[in-house]
Amino acid sequence: MENTQLISLSRQMALQRQMDVVANNLANMNTTGFKSEDLLFEDYLMPKAQDNEFQGADRDLHFTEDWSSLHNMQNGSIQPTGNTLDIALDGTGFLSVQMPAGEEYTRNGALQLDNTGTLVDLNGSPVLGDSGPIHFDSTESNITFSPDGTISSSKGVKGKLKVTEFDNPQLLARVGDNDYSGSGGNPATSTKIDQFSLERSNVSGINEMTSMIRIQRAYQTIANMMERQDQLRQTAMDRLADTSA
């Protein structure tokens, strides 16, 4: 019974971890450029622990181990906004953003100008061009982004967005809800910039709600089973006490 409880607790913890992922996906369903996540699980076979009440293969103990997060890098739909500083990335590339700890990457193209005229993301972090942060003065107007990322204004070409593509985006580590960090990026060759638009989150509300219901039911089933096991243990202890008396 102790081993059964350990297995049940392992599965319960795995379900809780999965619920956290689903809840985070739902919370970011309207976050621009957000990529949903899922968990990858595997069956972990205890190398030594066994249940002596069973024979043969039934003695081995199996636990559920979550060992990786899977990024769903499918593009979200592109929604026109009409805003000059809104850009969507049509392809697999990421905008490069300057952070205190180093360069990070995002699909959120809702950009703005800070009080110094620097092009920044919604968190106020500078968006990088090929030569570093991009600046505009107060007299510039008619800011445009061409499909290849070239930025122009009333004063001419300002530079080119640094768009980065990765051979394996699954190796990127999520930073916060919507940024990523990692190495091995290359200058984009197939990603196009779509001005006056934003990429919506790729979270499917229906799929995530279905997953949440499934996880809740599985979690409740395990919780009920563990409660019944506790009741059986208590009953056995009570009967043993009566016999001893």
trRosetta pair geometry for C-beta under 8 A, 3 or more apart (Angstrom, degrees):
i j d omega theta_ij theta_ji phi_ij phi_ji
1 4 5.4 -51 -149 35 37 115
1 5 6.5 40 152 -21 66 102
1 229 6.0 159 -165 -163 106 110
1 232 7.4 -147 -127 94 144 121
1 233 6.5 162 140 -78 154 105
2 5 5.8 -56 -155 34 31 112
2 6 6.6 34 149 -21 65 103
3 6 5.5 -50 -150 32 37 114
3 7 6.5 36 153 -17 66 103
3 49 7.3 167 -116 154 113 115
3 51 4.7 -115 34 -82 163 110
3 61 5.7 -116 -162 -106 117 120
4 7 5.8 -54 -150 36 33 110
4 8 6.3 33 152 -18 66 108
4 229 6.6 -167 102 -114 120 147
5 8 5.6 -54 -145 39 33 112
5 9 6.1 34 156 -20 66 106
5 226 6.4 91 -130 -129 82 93
5 229 6.0 -175 -79 123 96 155
6 9 5.7 -55 -147 37 29 111
6 10 6.4 33 153 -22 63 105
6 61 7.3 2 90 -165 127 134
6 63 7.5 -60 138 -94 95 109
7 10 5.6 -52 -150 33 31 114
7 11 6.5 27 154 -14 64 105
7 61 6.8 -142 -70 -163 107 90
7 62 6.8 51 -125 75 118 64
7 63 6.3 -136 -119 -97 66 65
8 11 5.9 -57 -150 39 31 108
8 12 6.2 34 151 -23 66 108
8 222 5.2 162 -163 -166 92 100
8 225 6.0 -147 -124 95 140 117
8 226 5.1 170 131 -72 147 101
8 229 7.6 -174 10 2 161 151
9 12 5.4 -52 -144 35 32 115
9 13 6.4 33 156 -19 65 104
9 226 7.4 91 -65 -103 73 140
10 13 6.0 -55 -151 35 28 109
10 14 6.5 28 151 -18 63 107
10 63 4.2 -101 -170 -152 166 94
10 64 5.3 148 137 37 101 78
10 65 7.9 -39 -174 -64 116 59
11 14 5.5 -53 -148 36 35 113
11 15 6.3 35 153 -19 66 104
11 64 5.1 85 -96 12 63 135
11 218 8.0 -107 156 156 111 109
11 222 5.7 -157 97 -111 115 151
12 15 5.8 -53 -149 36 31 111
12 16 6.5 34 151 -21 63 104
12 219 6.4 91 -137 -139 75 76
12 222 5.0 -164 -76 117 92 142
12 223 6.9 102 -117 -66 127 73
12 226 7.5 -14 -50 -30 145 144
13 16 5.5 -50 -148 33 34 114
13 17 6.5 37 151 -20 64 102
14 17 5.7 -51 -151 34 33 112
14 18 6.4 32 150 -17 64 106
14 39 8.0 180 -170 123 83 151
14 41 6.3 63 -164 -116 133 129
14 64 4.3 -57 -31 113 160 126
14 65 7.6 -107 -91 -85 121 10
14 66 5.5 151 -133 -33 88 106
15 18 5.5 -54 -148 39 34 112
15 19 6.2 40 151 -24 66 103
15 215 5.4 157 -165 -163 94 91
15 218 5.7 -158 -116 100 140 112
15 219 4.7 -178 129 -80 145 92
15 222 7.2 171 7 20 150 145
16 19 5.5 -50 -147 33 32 115
16 20 6.7 39 151 -23 62 100
16 219 7.2 100 -64 -116 67 129
17 20 5.7 -50 -156 28 33 115
17 21 6.9 32 149 -17 63 102
17 39 6.3 91 122 -90 106 162
17 66 5.3 -139 101 19 153 161
18 21 5.7 -52 -154 33 37 112
18 22 6.5 35 151 -16 68 105
18 39 5.3 -110 -98 26 80 136
18 66 7.5 -169 -57 -89 83 144
18 211 7.8 -120 157 166 108 112
18 215 5.6 -157 103 -118 114 136
19 22 5.7 -54 -146 38 34 110
19 23 6.1 35 155 -20 67 107
19 212 7.0 84 -133 -129 79 74
19 215 5.1 174 -78 136 87 145
19 216 7.5 94 -108 -67 123 67
19 219 7.2 7 -50 -51 137 146
20 23 5.8 -55 -146 37 28 111
20 24 6.4 28 155 -19 63 106
21 24 5.8 -56 -151 35 30 110
21 25 6.5 34 151 -21 64 104
21 37 5.4 -108 -160 96 109 104
21 38 6.6 112 145 -123 144 29
21 39 5.7 -168 -14 -34 162 101
21 69 7.3 -179 -114 -126 131 105
22 25 5.6 -52 -152 32 34 114
22 26 6.5 30 153 -16 66 105
22 208 5.4 153 -161 -162 88 88
22 211 5.1 -157 -113 105 135 119
22 212 5.1 175 140 -75 144 83
22 215 6.6 -169 6 7 153 152
23 26 5.8 -55 -149 38 33 110
23 27 6.3 34 153 -22 66 107
23 212 7.5 97 -68 -106 68 118
24 27 5.6 -52 -144 35 33 113
24 28 6.4 9 161 0 65 111
24 37 7.1 -1 87 40 121 117
24 177 7.2 -159 -173 -122 105 97
25 28 6.3 -77 -152 49 26 94
25 29 7.1 59 148 -68 63 77
25 36 4.6 42 -130 -135 116 96
25 37 6.5 -146 -71 39 103 70
25 203 5.0 157 176 -124 91 123
25 208 5.1 -155 103 -115 124 138
26 29 5.6 -11 -157 -36 39 113
26 203 7.0 172 -88 173 33 145
26 205 7.0 83 -124 -126 82 73
26 208 5.1 175 -69 135 90 144
26 209 7.4 94 -100 -66 127 69
26 212 7.4 10 -41 -52 142 139
27 177 8.0 -98 101 -128 108 139
28 31 4.0 -39 -163 12 84 130
28 34 4.3 -174 151 -155 119 165
28 36 8.0 174 80 -92 112 65
28 177 5.5 179 -89 -179 138 124
28 178 7.3 176 -148 -68 136 97
28 201 6.0 163 135 -119 80 145
28 203 6.5 137 91 -28 77 147
29 34 7.7 -109 -96 70 12 141
29 201 5.5 -175 -169 82 31 151
29 203 4.5 -110 -113 84 69 136
29 205 5.6 49 -139 -78 147 94
29 208 7.5 -132 -83 31 115 154
30 200 7.9 -49 -138 -154 46 88
30 201 6.4 -101 -82 4 9 130
31 34 3.9 69 84 -38 106 130
31 108 7.5 -56 162 -94 85 120
31 177 6.4 -86 -160 134 171 126
31 178 5.9 -136 156 -78 130 128
31 201 5.4 75 59 -71 65 122
32 107 7.8 -154 136 108 72 80
32 108 4.6 96 98 -132 101 85
32 109 7.0 -117 155 39 127 60
32 110 5.2 108 51 -19 168 116
32 178 7.8 51 74 -147 65 149
32 198 5.0 -60 -137 178 121 125
32 199 6.5 102 -174 70 76 64
32 200 7.1 -70 -123 -113 54 32
32 201 7.2 -105 -101 -48 11 74
33 76 6.9 -151 -110 27 31 130
33 89 7.7 56 -118 26 119 106
33 106 6.5 82 114 165 148 81
33 107 3.2 -179 -171 104 118 90
33 108 4.1 -145 38 -71 134 53
33 109 6.6 122 -55 -3 134 73
33 178 6.4 87 89 -162 98 113
33 198 7.4 -97 -39 -179 87 87
33 199 4.8 71 -87 77 71 109
33 201 7.2 -13 54 -84 15 55
34 76 7.7 56 56 -42 58 146
34 107 7.7 -161 -49 67 18 116
34 108 7.8 33 -52 -71 61 100
34 177 6.8 -29 -119 152 113 96
34 178 5.6 -75 -95 -104 78 97
34 201 4.0 -5 55 -115 101 100
34 202 7.3 -144 92 23 64 68
34 203 6.6 -10 100 -22 114 109
35 71 5.4 32 129 -171 132 94
35 72 5.7 -174 180 73 87 66
35 73 5.8 0 -143 -100 142 46
35 74 7.9 141 -136 46 93 55
35 107 6.9 92 -35 17 102 145
35 201 7.8 -153 -61 -151 24 70
35 202 6.0 15 -122 35 55 117
36 72 4.6 1 68 40 86 128
36 201 7.5 87 -49 173 85 97
36 202 5.9 -113 -1 88 97 87
36 203 4.7 126 -70 -93 115 75
36 204 7.7 -49 -34 13 161 68
36 208 7.5 -135 -135 -75 138 118
37 69 5.2 -13 -168 -176 122 110
37 70 6.5 142 -161 72 65 52
37 71 6.0 -34 -103 -101 78 49
37 72 6.8 -151 -83 3 26 87
37 174 7.3 -59 -72 -37 138 154
38 69 7.3 148 76 -161 35 63
38 70 4.8 -21 65 59 86 107
38 72 6.8 70 -6 -42 100 105
39 66 4.9 -27 -179 -146 127 122
39 68 7.4 142 -159 83 58 48
39 69 6.1 -42 -101 -106 59 60
39 70 7.1 177 -98 11 8 89
40 66 7.1 125 76 -154 46 70
40 67 6.4 -56 92 62 94 76
40 68 4.4 -4 47 66 118 97
40 69 7.4 -162 8 -90 86 12
40 70 5.6 95 -40 -37 101 110
41 64 5.8 -14 -168 -170 125 95
41 65 6.8 143 -158 76 71 43
41 66 5.3 -45 -97 -95 76 66
41 67 7.5 119 -126 11 30 79
42 64 8.0 151 77 -155 34 53
42 65 5.6 -27 65 67 80 94
42 67 6.0 -10 15 8 111 125
43 62 5.4 -22 -171 -164 102 114
43 63 7.7 136 -165 69 53 38
43 64 6.9 -39 -108 -101 51 55
43 65 7.7 98 -161 22 6 88
44 62 7.0 136 72 -163 47 58
44 63 4.5 -31 69 69 104 89
44 64 7.1 150 17 -118 94 4
44 65 4.0 67 -33 -16 128 125
45 60 5.9 -13 -155 173 104 122
45 61 7.3 132 -157 80 54 53
45 62 5.7 -28 -97 -103 64 72
45 63 8.0 179 -77 23 18 73
46 49 4.2 -34 141 46 146 99
46 50 7.7 -165 91 -61 117 51
46 60 7.1 172 53 -172 82 71
46 61 4.2 6 22 72 128 106
46 62 7.5 -130 -1 -75 82 24
46 63 6.7 77 -48 -8 92 108
49 61 4.9 -24 101 21 103 141
50 59 4.2 21 -169 157 111 103
50 60 6.3 -39 -113 -90 87 35
50 61 6.5 -151 -103 -19 35 94
51 54 5.2 44 94 20 106 103
51 58 7.6 -66 66 132 112 77
51 59 5.4 -155 55 -146 67 61
51 61 6.6 116 -26 -69 92 93
52 59 7.1 39 -89 -135 29 115
54 58 3.8 -106 164 111 133 109
54 59 4.9 -173 86 -77 95 63
55 58 6.3 41 61 48 44 109
55 59 6.6 -18 -153 -43 8 107
56 59 6.6 155 72 -3 27 98
57 60 6.2 -36 -172 8 55 112
69 174 7.5 -61 103 4 150 121
70 170 6.8 -25 -140 -132 62 110
71 169 6.2 -99 85 126 139 100
71 170 5.8 -169 35 -111 101 59
71 172 6.9 6 -20 63 161 101
71 174 7.4 159 -89 -56 114 107
72 202 6.1 -143 115 102 112 130
73 92 6.9 39 157 -139 125 91
73 169 5.0 91 -88 84 153 147
73 170 7.7 -105 -24 -62 127 68
74 202 5.2 151 85 -161 88 153
75 78 8.0 -12 158 -45 117 87
75 90 7.5 51 -146 -137 157 47
75 91 7.8 82 -77 27 137 7
75 92 8.0 -105 -60 -85 103 52
75 199 6.6 -90 -168 -149 86 128
75 202 6.7 162 132 -79 17 126
76 199 4.8 115 66 168 102 87
76 200 4.2 -138 153 79 127 64
76 201 5.4 149 -100 106 152 10
76 202 4.1 -129 -75 -63 83 71
77 199 7.4 157 82 -153 30 60
77 200 5.0 2 59 35 79 120
78 88 4.6 121 -130 141 104 168
78 90 6.8 -17 -64 -83 145 95
78 194 5.9 13 -158 84 145 157
78 197 5.0 26 177 164 100 134
78 198 7.3 166 -152 84 61 29
78 199 5.7 -37 -97 -97 67 63
78 200 7.5 -155 -85 2 17 83
79 88 7.9 141 37 -70 53 142
79 197 6.3 157 79 -159 37 82
79 198 5.6 -22 61 64 90 78
79 199 7.7 141 16 -113 79 15
79 200 5.5 71 -14 -45 119 105
80 196 6.0 6 -151 131 82 93
80 197 5.0 -49 -100 -97 46 88
81 86 4.6 6 57 68 137 169
81 196 6.2 -160 59 176 70 56
81 197 6.1 151 8 -112 84 28
81 198 5.5 45 -29 -5 130 101
82 86 7.9 45 59 38 30 132
82 196 5.5 17 -105 -161 20 104
83 86 4.1 80 74 -8 105 114
83 196 6.5 154 53 -132 42 56
84 143 5.6 94 162 67 122 99
84 195 7.4 -10 -161 -180 43 112
84 196 7.1 -11 -98 -83 28 77
85 110 7.7 64 115 -173 91 43
85 111 4.3 -117 167 82 102 89
85 112 5.8 115 117 -88 157 39
85 113 7.2 -137 -92 -25 153 80
85 119 7.7 -170 -143 -137 116 94
85 143 6.9 20 -79 93 78 139
86 109 6.2 88 -171 117 53 95
86 110 5.8 -8 -114 -111 83 58
86 111 7.1 -178 -87 28 31 75
86 195 7.3 111 83 -168 61 53
86 196 6.1 58 72 -138 100 18
86 197 6.1 -178 125 56 107 17
86 198 5.1 -67 -172 -55 116 91
87 109 3.9 -111 76 179 69 132
87 111 6.6 15 14 1 100 118
87 145 5.4 -19 -98 66 131 166
87 193 5.3 -22 -168 -165 123 98
87 194 6.6 140 -163 70 64 48
87 195 5.5 -31 -102 -102 83 54
87 197 7.0 33 -147 62 26 69
87 198 7.7 63 70 -92 20 56
88 109 5.5 -156 -80 40 32 149
88 193 7.6 139 71 -161 46 49
88 194 4.4 -22 61 63 95 108
88 197 4.2 -52 -3 108 120 101
88 198 5.5 153 -73 -142 97 13
88 199 4.4 128 -142 -44 99 81
89 93 5.5 -128 -171 74 132 87
89 94 7.3 -60 -58 -98 179 25
89 95 7.0 -145 -56 -38 134 84
89 107 6.0 -111 36 -145 127 78
89 109 6.3 164 -24 -52 83 130
89 163 7.0 158 -126 -138 122 125
89 191 5.5 -9 -172 -173 99 118
89 192 7.6 144 -161 73 50 42
89 193 6.7 -28 -104 -102 58 57
89 194 7.6 -159 -72 19 12 87
89 199 6.4 -44 40 -30 69 140
90 191 6.7 150 76 -161 50 60
90 192 4.4 -21 64 63 108 93
90 193 7.5 -154 19 -68 88 9
90 194 5.4 77 -27 -26 113 116
91 165 7.5 -57 138 -94 114 119
91 188 6.9 105 106 -162 144 122
91 190 5.0 168 -144 115 133 77
91 191 3.1 -152 74 -106 137 63
91 192 6.0 117 -21 12 118 63
92 165 5.5 71 93 -135 98 101
92 166 7.6 -119 142 43 112 67
92 169 7.0 -136 -178 -42 107 135
92 190 7.0 31 25 81 94 109
92 191 6.3 -115 48 -74 49 107
93 163 4.2 37 161 168 144 105
93 164 6.1 142 -157 69 87 30
93 165 4.7 -61 -93 -71 77 81
93 188 3.9 -2 -95 -100 143 132
93 190 7.7 169 -33 71 105 65
93 191 3.2 -72 6 -30 123 167
94 105 3.6 44 135 -179 146 112
94 106 6.2 122 -168 46 99 21
94 107 6.1 -73 -119 -67 75 66
94 163 6.9 155 69 -159 34 64
94 164 5.2 -30 60 64 89 87
94 165 7.6 152 11 -85 75 37
94 166 7.7 17 3 -12 118 103
94 180 6.8 -86 -129 48 161 118
94 185 7.7 -81 48 -129 113 135
95 105 6.8 150 73 -156 46 62
95 106 5.4 -31 61 67 99 77
95 107 7.2 149 11 -100 91 22
95 108 7.6 -87 36 61 130 53
95 109 6.5 143 -34 -92 140 75
95 121 7.6 142 107 -79 141 117
95 127 5.8 -36 173 -145 123 107
95 128 7.8 148 171 42 75 75
95 161 6.7 -59 -125 -177 86 120
95 162 7.6 89 -161 79 53 68
95 163 6.5 -39 -93 -106 46 70
96 103 5.6 -17 -167 -166 102 115
96 104 7.7 143 -157 78 54 35
96 105 6.1 -31 -101 -100 53 74
96 127 7.3 111 79 -165 55 60
96 128 4.3 -47 99 51 104 120
96 162 4.2 -41 33 100 131 111
96 163 7.3 -151 -12 -93 90 21
96 164 5.4 82 -63 -13 104 117
97 103 7.1 137 69 -160 46 62
97 104 5.1 -31 66 72 100 84
97 105 6.9 171 16 -91 89 21
97 106 5.7 28 -17 6 132 112
97 121 5.7 -21 -116 -14 132 133
97 125 4.8 57 177 118 113 125
97 126 7.0 148 -160 83 64 47
97 127 5.9 -40 -103 -104 73 54
97 128 6.7 -163 -95 -6 18 93
97 179 6.8 -80 50 -128 140 122
98 103 6.5 -38 -103 -103 49 66
98 125 6.1 -171 70 176 61 91
98 126 4.4 -2 40 67 118 101
98 127 7.8 -143 7 -75 84 8
98 128 5.6 113 -41 -61 92 103
98 132 7.9 32 -64 -161 141 70
98 133 6.3 -59 3 -68 146 98
99 102 6.2 -4 70 64 93 36
99 103 6.9 140 25 -115 87 14
99 104 4.8 36 -8 -1 134 113
99 125 5.8 -12 -84 -142 71 139
99 179 7.8 98 -59 173 144 157
101 104 8.0 54 71 -46 94 108
101 181 7.9 -31 103 -107 117 146
102 181 7.2 80 85 -138 111 117
103 128 7.1 -27 -127 -13 108 154
103 181 7.9 135 95 -129 56 79
104 125 7.8 -6 51 148 115 160
104 175 5.8 -80 -135 46 136 148
104 179 4.6 25 155 175 132 121
104 180 6.4 153 -170 72 84 38
104 181 5.2 -53 -113 -80 84 78
105 164 6.0 -94 -111 63 127 123
105 172 7.1 -77 57 -140 128 139
105 179 6.7 136 67 -164 40 71
105 180 4.7 -34 66 65 96 94
105 181 7.3 157 16 -86 86 30
105 182 7.4 -45 16 36 128 93
105 185 7.3 165 -71 -89 143 149
106 121 6.4 53 61 -114 156 155
106 178 5.8 47 -138 137 106 89
106 179 4.9 -45 -76 -105 99 71
106 180 7.2 162 -77 15 48 77
107 178 7.4 -112 46 -175 78 92
107 199 5.9 -64 156 70 107 141
108 121 6.3 79 95 -155 110 119
108 122 6.7 -69 142 9 135 113
108 178 5.4 39 -31 158 128 135
109 197 8.0 28 87 94 137 63
109 198 5.9 -169 67 -122 95 70
109 199 6.7 84 15 10 112 93
110 121 7.3 75 77 -159 68 70
110 122 5.4 22 94 -52 109 114
110 198 5.9 16 -66 -111 87 130
111 119 5.8 1 180 -171 128 92
111 120 6.9 149 -158 78 78 34
111 121 6.3 -61 -108 -102 66 46
111 122 8.0 -113 -103 -46 26 65
111 127 6.0 -37 -121 -18 122 153
112 119 7.8 155 82 -150 28 52
112 120 6.0 -32 70 67 76 83
112 121 7.8 63 26 -179 82 12
112 122 6.9 82 5 -94 116 53
113 117 5.7 -13 -172 -139 117 37
113 118 6.8 143 -153 65 66 33
113 119 6.3 -39 -96 -92 68 49
113 120 7.2 113 -128 19 21 86
113 136 6.2 -61 -121 48 136 120
114 117 7.3 -59 68 11 64 16
114 118 5.1 -7 38 55 106 89
114 120 5.0 45 -34 2 106 137
114 124 6.2 76 -90 -142 127 82
116 135 7.2 -56 130 -131 91 106
117 135 5.2 64 109 -167 101 77
117 136 4.5 -135 -177 70 104 62
117 137 5.7 2 -136 -95 168 27
117 138 6.8 -106 -80 -55 126 60
117 140 8.0 98 -155 33 124 120
118 126 5.5 -56 163 -109 126 98
118 133 5.4 -13 -150 169 113 126
118 134 7.0 123 -156 76 61 50
118 135 5.4 -34 -94 -99 64 75
118 136 8.0 177 -79 21 19 70
119 126 6.9 77 79 -153 62 67
119 127 4.9 -64 121 49 100 108
119 133 7.1 175 50 -172 79 76
119 134 4.3 2 21 73 124 105
119 135 7.5 -132 -4 -76 79 28
119 136 7.2 78 -49 -9 87 103
119 151 7.9 -81 -49 -140 161 162
120 123 7.7 -121 161 72 105 53
120 124 5.2 0 162 -153 147 31
120 125 5.9 143 -158 67 93 28
120 126 5.5 -57 -99 -91 79 38
120 127 6.2 172 -120 -10 21 84
121 124 7.3 -51 69 15 64 18
121 125 5.2 -5 36 56 104 86
121 127 5.9 115 -45 -62 80 98
126 133 3.9 -44 -175 -110 140 115
126 134 7.8 156 -170 25 96 62
127 133 7.4 101 65 -132 42 68
127 134 6.6 -30 84 24 86 109
127 161 7.2 -28 150 -132 112 95
128 132 6.3 -70 -142 -156 86 25
128 133 6.3 -61 -105 -77 56 46
128 134 7.7 131 -157 -19 20 89
128 161 7.7 97 94 -159 54 57
128 162 4.4 -27 109 33 99 131
129 132 6.5 -6 57 63 81 31
129 133 7.2 59 15 172 88 8
129 134 4.7 91 -25 -64 122 104
129 151 6.9 -90 -102 16 128 131
129 158 7.5 -134 -85 123 163 85
129 159 3.8 45 172 134 157 135
129 160 5.7 121 -163 68 97 40
129 161 5.8 -74 -110 -100 68 28
129 162 5.7 140 -166 -24 16 87
130 159 6.2 -162 35 -176 85 100
130 160 5.0 23 -10 66 116 96
130 161 7.9 61 -30 95 75 13
130 162 5.5 148 -74 -78 46 88
131 159 5.7 -119 31 -129 105 128
134 151 6.2 28 -154 70 151 164
134 158 5.8 77 -160 141 107 120
134 159 5.5 -142 -109 51 105 133
134 161 7.9 -46 -37 -90 146 62
135 158 7.9 -157 62 -164 46 119
136 140 4.6 -112 -169 57 102 142
136 143 6.9 -48 -94 -86 153 124
136 153 6.1 131 -125 -69 114 164
136 158 7.0 -32 -82 -117 83 151
137 140 5.6 108 58 -13 65 102
137 155 7.9 48 37 -15 103 155
139 154 7.7 -105 132 76 75 128
139 155 7.7 80 97 -52 96 121
140 143 7.0 67 138 -67 109 91
140 153 4.2 13 -174 156 117 145
140 154 5.4 179 -151 40 60 95
140 155 5.4 -69 -107 0 101 111
141 153 6.7 129 64 -173 23 94
141 154 4.7 36 54 -23 71 131
142 152 7.8 -34 120 116 91 88
142 153 6.0 128 78 -161 71 53
142 154 4.9 100 39 -59 109 83
143 151 7.0 -12 -166 -169 90 93
143 152 7.4 161 -150 87 44 47
143 153 5.0 -15 -93 -98 65 89
144 151 7.3 162 83 -152 50 47
144 152 5.0 -11 57 60 97 94
144 153 7.5 174 16 -81 70 41
144 195 6.6 -50 -158 -79 62 172
145 149 6.8 -24 -168 -138 95 33
145 150 7.4 150 -157 75 48 44
145 151 5.8 -17 -101 -99 69 72
145 161 7.0 25 -143 -24 113 129
145 193 4.9 -96 145 138 116 140
145 195 4.5 154 54 -76 99 113
146 149 6.9 -35 72 37 75 19
146 150 4.3 5 36 53 120 95
146 151 7.9 -137 11 -65 79 29
146 152 7.3 53 -28 -2 101 109
146 193 6.9 83 96 63 35 120
147 192 4.5 -21 -169 -158 96 99
147 193 5.5 177 -143 49 31 73
147 194 7.5 24 -112 -74 77 52
148 160 7.2 -35 123 -144 89 117
148 192 7.4 -41 -75 -126 40 67
148 193 7.2 -53 46 16 11 106
149 160 4.9 73 111 -173 99 82
149 161 3.7 -114 -165 45 108 96
149 162 7.9 145 171 -34 147 15
149 163 5.5 -138 -85 -12 148 119
149 188 7.6 115 -33 61 143 128
149 193 5.2 129 -80 -25 58 136
150 157 6.3 -45 -178 -137 106 107
150 159 7.7 -166 -146 112 56 29
150 160 5.0 -34 -96 -101 55 87
150 161 7.9 -106 -49 7 16 78
151 157 7.2 107 81 -161 53 61
151 158 4.5 -53 104 62 103 106
151 159 5.5 3 47 65 110 66
151 160 6.6 -178 5 -95 81 28
151 161 6.5 102 -39 -41 108 80
152 156 6.4 -77 -147 166 89 27
152 157 5.2 -43 -98 -96 84 51
152 158 6.4 172 -104 3 25 86
153 156 7.1 -8 59 45 66 29
153 158 5.8 50 -1 -40 102 122
155 158 7.6 73 78 -72 97 90
161 193 6.7 111 35 -76 146 144
162 187 7.8 -86 -154 -117 69 81
163 187 7.4 73 75 -162 67 58
163 188 3.9 -28 108 0 105 139
163 191 5.3 -141 154 83 140 133
163 193 7.5 -142 -61 -62 146 101
164 185 3.9 8 -178 177 122 135
164 186 6.9 130 -157 60 72 30
164 187 7.0 -59 -108 -102 56 29
164 188 6.4 -116 -84 -45 7 87
165 185 6.7 137 66 -159 30 79
165 186 5.5 -37 67 67 83 85
165 187 7.5 7 21 113 91 20
165 188 4.7 112 -26 -104 104 68
165 189 6.9 -78 18 19 148 73
165 190 7.1 65 -86 40 159 87
165 191 6.3 -180 -69 -19 110 121
166 169 4.8 121 75 -79 123 64
166 171 7.2 -145 168 52 135 99
166 172 6.5 165 22 -49 175 111
166 182 6.8 25 -110 101 148 137
166 184 6.2 75 -139 100 91 94
166 185 5.3 -54 -80 -103 82 70
166 186 7.4 146 -92 17 34 79
167 184 6.7 -74 24 149 100 118
167 186 7.5 61 -39 1 84 121
168 171 4.9 63 105 -6 104 109
168 184 7.8 -2 43 109 85 145
169 172 5.4 -27 -170 2 61 119
169 180 7.9 -9 -164 178 89 169
171 182 5.8 119 113 -147 85 137
171 184 7.2 18 87 45 142 140
172 180 4.1 15 167 -179 127 130
172 181 6.9 148 -163 68 80 31
172 182 4.0 -96 -112 -23 66 144
173 180 6.5 142 71 -159 41 72
173 181 5.2 -25 63 61 97 86
173 182 6.1 150 12 -65 74 89
174 177 7.6 -1 175 -141 117 16
174 179 7.4 116 -165 79 57 48
174 180 5.9 -46 -103 -100 43 74
175 179 4.4 -43 71 92 100 99
175 180 6.2 161 11 -108 89 16
175 181 5.2 69 -38 -17 126 102
176 179 5.4 46 48 31 108 97
182 185 7.1 112 96 -44 92 98
186 189 7.7 -20 122 -14 112 101
188 191 4.1 -58 -167 34 138 111
194 197 4.6 -25 122 50 107 132
203 208 6.1 2 -177 -33 101 139
204 207 3.8 53 92 16 119 112
204 208 6.3 160 84 -14 63 85
205 208 5.9 -61 -144 40 29 107
205 209 6.1 27 160 -18 67 109
206 209 6.0 -57 -146 37 26 107
206 210 6.4 28 154 -19 62 108
207 210 5.7 -57 -151 36 30 113
207 211 6.4 30 152 -19 65 105
208 211 5.5 -52 -149 36 34 113
208 212 6.3 38 152 -23 65 104
209 212 5.5 -50 -147 33 34 114
209 213 6.6 35 155 -18 64 102
210 213 6.0 -54 -152 34 31 109
210 214 6.4 29 152 -17 64 108
211 214 5.6 -57 -148 38 33 112
211 215 6.1 30 156 -18 68 108
212 215 5.8 -55 -144 38 29 109
212 216 6.2 31 156 -20 64 107
213 216 5.8 -54 -146 36 29 112
213 217 6.4 27 157 -17 63 106
214 217 6.0 -59 -152 36 28 109
214 218 6.4 24 154 -15 64 109
215 218 5.8 -57 -147 39 32 109
215 219 6.0 34 154 -22 67 108
216 219 5.7 -55 -145 36 29 113
216 220 6.3 27 157 -18 64 107
217 220 5.8 -55 -146 37 30 110
217 221 6.4 34 153 -23 63 105
218 221 5.6 -52 -150 32 32 115
218 222 6.6 28 155 -14 64 104
219 222 6.0 -59 -153 38 30 107
219 223 6.3 30 151 -20 66 109
220 223 5.5 -53 -144 38 33 113
220 224 6.2 35 156 -20 66 104
221 224 5.9 -55 -150 35 28 110
221 225 6.5 28 152 -19 63 107
222 225 5.5 -53 -148 35 34 113
222 226 6.3 32 154 -18 66 104
223 226 5.8 -55 -148 37 31 109
223 227 6.4 34 152 -21 64 106
224 227 5.6 -54 -149 35 32 114
224 228 6.5 33 153 -19 66 103
225 228 5.8 -52 -150 34 33 110
225 229 6.5 35 150 -21 64 104
226 229 5.5 -51 -150 34 35 115
226 230 6.6 38 151 -21 64 101
227 230 5.7 -51 -152 33 34 112
227 231 6.5 34 150 -19 65 104
228 231 5.5 -53 -150 36 35 113
228 232 6.4 36 152 -20 67 103
229 232 5.7 -52 -147 36 33 111
229 233 6.4 34 152 -20 64 105
230 233 5.7 -53 -149 35 32 112
230 234 6.3 31 153 -18 65 106
231 234 5.8 -54 -147 37 31 110
231 235 6.3 33 153 -20 65 106
232 235 5.6 -53 -146 36 31 113
232 236 6.3 33 154 -20 64 105
233 236 5.8 -54 -150 36 30 111
233 237 6.4 29 153 -18 64 106
234 237 5.7 -54 -147 37 32 111
234 238 6.3 35 153 -21 65 104
235 238 5.7 -53 -148 34 31 112
235 239 6.4 27 155 -15 65 106
236 239 5.9 -56 -148 38 30 108
236 240 6.2 32 153 -20 65 107
237 240 5.6 -53 -146 36 31 113
237 241 6.4 34 153 -22 64 104
238 241 5.7 -55 -152 33 30 112
238 242 6.6 30 151 -18 64 104
239 242 5.6 -51 -150 35 35 112
239 243 6.4 36 152 -20 66 104
240 243 5.7 -54 -149 35 33 112
240 244 6.3 33 154 -21 65 106
241 244 5.8 -53 -147 35 31 111
241 245 6.5 33 153 -23 63 104
242 245 5.8 -54 -152 31 31 111
